[in-house]
């Protein structure tokens, strides 16, 4: 995955974020390490979310994470407490504001696969034998 693809995914995910409960201005910079290395920011202002491929110098905090962790965060599939504990992500600054944005991400519903779909079995009608 490239840096541009990662930022595009983050922008798409931001459209589904519910920031109705956030009344403050929040700006976090996300520093991506590894495959899609770079920095971008997520800003919540006036009930709107912006994601842009730039550093945000007057940020409330910086989140440092791997590409996989960022993708999982924006998909709503990463347990933040576990990710912090095992070093997948780190937060420098106001962690409460970072959590407010992360908690605004709606989890992506998992697609059902053939293995998870319920199968119904139909029984063939049985013929009754008649006595002669």
C-alpha positions, -999 to 999 in steps of 0.1 A, spaced: 0 0 0 13 35 -8 11 66 13 -15 81 -11 -37 49 -9 -35 51 29 -46 87 31 -74 79 6 -86 51 29 -85 74 59 -105 101 40 -131 75 30 -134 63 66 -137 98 79 -170 102 59 -185 76 82 -173 91 114 -198 102 140 -184 134 154 -217 147 167 -206 143 203 -173 162 197 -178 199 205 -141 209 207 -117 216 179 -94 185 177 -64 181 154 -42 150 155 -13 142 133 -7 106 124 29 96 117 29 64 97 59 41 99 68 13 75 52 5 41 32 38 36 55 60 56 45 97 60 23 120 80 -13 132 77 -38 148 99 -73 144 111 -91 175 122 -126 179 137 -140 214 136 -176 227 136 -189 191 134 -169 182 103 -140 159 98 -110 167 75 -82 144 66 -53 159 47 -19 146 36 1 172 55 17 176 89 -3 197 114 21 217 135 -4 230 160 -18 196 168 -33 184 200 -14 151 198 6 129 175 -2 92 170 26 71 157 16 38 142 24 12 115 5 11 82 -15 -20 93 -24 -4 126 -37 28 109 -58 8 85 -72 -12 113 -79 20 134 -99 36 105 -117 3 99 -128 3 136 -112 -31 140 -83 -23 163 -86 -24 201 -69 8 211 -60 -3 246 -43 -35 233 -25 -16 205 -11 9 230 -1 -19 254 18 -39 227 34 -9 210 14 -10 178 5 27 184 19 54 206 4 88 215 23 119 223 1 147 236 -35 148 246 -45 112 244 -81 119 253 -85 139 221 -70 111 200 -94 86 217 -123 109 209 -115 107 172 -107 70 173 -140 63 190 -159 83 164 -148 57 138 -177 33 130 -166 -3 126 -169 -17 91 -194 -46 91 -178 -79 82 -190 -94 50 -205 -128 53 -187 -156 36 -200 -189 24 -187 -205 56 -205 -181 79 -239 -182 61 -265 -205 75 -274 -233 52 -308 -248 51 -313 -284 41 -345 -293 24 -357 -328 28 -372 -345 -2 -408 -355 3 -411 -392 12 -436 -414 -5 -459 -435 16 -461 -471 7 -496 -484 4 -505 -520 15 -518 -543 -12 
